[in-house]
Amino acid sequence: MSASEAQPTPRSVDAVVVGAGFSGMYLLHQLREQGLSVVVFEAGTDVGGTWYWNRYPGARVDVESLAYSYSFSPDLEQEYQWEERYPTQPEILKYARHVADRFDLRRDIVFRTRVTAATWEEDAGTWLVRTEHGDAVNARFFVMATGCLSASKMPEIPGLESFKGATYHTAHWPHEGVDFTGKRVALIGTGSSGVQSIPVIAEQAADLTVFQRTPAYSLPARNRPLRPDEIAERKASYRAYRQAQRESAAGIPVTVPTKSALEVSDAERDVIYEAAWESGSLVNLLSTFTDLATDQAANDTAKRWIHRKIHEIVKDPEVADDLCPDYPVGTKRPCLDTGYYETWNRPDVHLVNLRRTPLVEITEKGVRTAEREYEADIIVYATGFDAMTGALTNVDIRGRDGVSLKETWQAGPRTYLGLGSAGFPNMFMITGPGSPSVLSNMVVSIEQHVDWVAGVIRHLDTEGLRTIEATPQAQDDWVAHVNEIAGYTLYPKANSWYMGANVPGKPRVFMPYAGGVGAYRKRCDEVAAKGYEGFALTV
Ligand code: N01
């Protein structure tokens, strides 16, 4: 019987997990190992989460494969053969599928099924979770493993429905791919998805016009096949490497900078930036100096240097100018690309700067700006996500006294450690707002959260406790701390999705925790060691 035919049969499990991406898969494995019954609901037809949905041309991860992989199973680490430094979406999806098979995960995953609502039932002390097919499941624990970038977003442009050609969003790419051969393509959006797909679409299309509201900072990935010797070396030292990941700032060990960008000579700074540019690693660039994230003048040195690079590569000086961002480097998520700036030298690729000529509407034939209409056969929307909170508030989650998570978070997300929210007992978020999440190597942060959640459930069961819930005081203190740390940085200076700025009406709050993965993990471990300090536990 397919999920869509299933009649609502109330069932009872220990834990309901929403999402079968990297978080949900590992959580399922961990909780099952602890003897819990678990059901995972997944909207897609297979595992992989982000790597299931984002199949756009050129999609790759921007963290190296030997670092962007599970650490929980040393056997898995040794067996798996990564091929490229920065694997493509199909290669990462293959890895996720391999993990699902190897740990026999699929038998507890219900695919093609979106969770629509979850309600805390006080008397029973359980969550009642409902799906789009009308199923209802009772569970002691409810975990949103829905990812930070999964609620995709179309732009607010009049006339979206009127276009007669084909439209695609990068986050919902057709499984069979899209043939751009001979087509005139319009692409809106120049974040990571746009920057990765533009060079590949340009290769195939007859003509590509890109509509840019804000330029991105992008670094060449210098992707290549992995060498056998570097794979062997990492495999021989994986335990130490994983530990270094856990203690690092972003889940990727780097040489910690010791100098301010302002205390070295121009020539010395150029050499350091050039080495980072050549390395093809975003963390290398962002950790060149101690103060890029916190000092405007220091950051300006990186900004000027990258502007110069863009002008060196892009031949048309006006196009190069338009591609130079004006916000501080790193305050919007930087991109890792393959041939991005070089693509602007092609005669069949055109840039429309929406700051100069705003986008007016989508028409039957294409895209109209304040200046003219651009006819197209295909429109690609690379317009991103309602990040960090969208997937959580899209589900009608009701905690104590029927209080809605969406309403509670109207002025911005409020969590304790990004793991739980006051008023929502026995509910956890994996990489929720208020945790390092998107500022880190996601797999490292996912594993840390899953281990912590599995630990807390073990603690409750061992101690004969029934519920755990963040206290309002601990939550207030944590939210204040998250804001305080963000306030030391330049992050709030950019209109980024980190700040909710890409969604009209969304409160401007810096959502991830900028204190670093290592320090954050220590804090979570201390909280656990002190009997889950800041949480109320009941029998
Ligand atoms: O989305 P984005 P994304 N009119 O929000 C523009 C991760 N990721 O899918 O900046 C015109 O970054 C918008 O303009 P602006 C990564 O964390 C990782 O590219 O809001 N334009 C922006 O240019 C990344 O940061 C990888 O002014 C409009 C673009 O659309 C995150 O996912 C790969 C518009 C959206 O960019 C999101 O990336 C892909 C409008 N109305 C994604 N609305 C890797 O691992 C939006 N835009 C490499």
Boltz pocket constraint, residues with backbone or C-beta under 6 A from the ligand:
constraints:
  - pocket:
      binder: B
      contacts: [[A, 60], [A, 61], [A, 62], [A, 63], [A, 149], [A, 154], [A, 155], [A, 156], [A, 157], [A, 170], [A, 188], [A, 189], [A, 190], [A, 191], [A, 192], [A, 193], [A, 194], [A, 196], [A, 211], [A, 212], [A, 213], [A, 214], [A, 333], [A, 334], [A, 336], [A, 354], [A, 359], [A, 382], [A, 383], [A, 384], [A, 385], [A, 438], [A, 495], [A, 497], [A, 501], [A, 502]]
      max_distance: 6.0
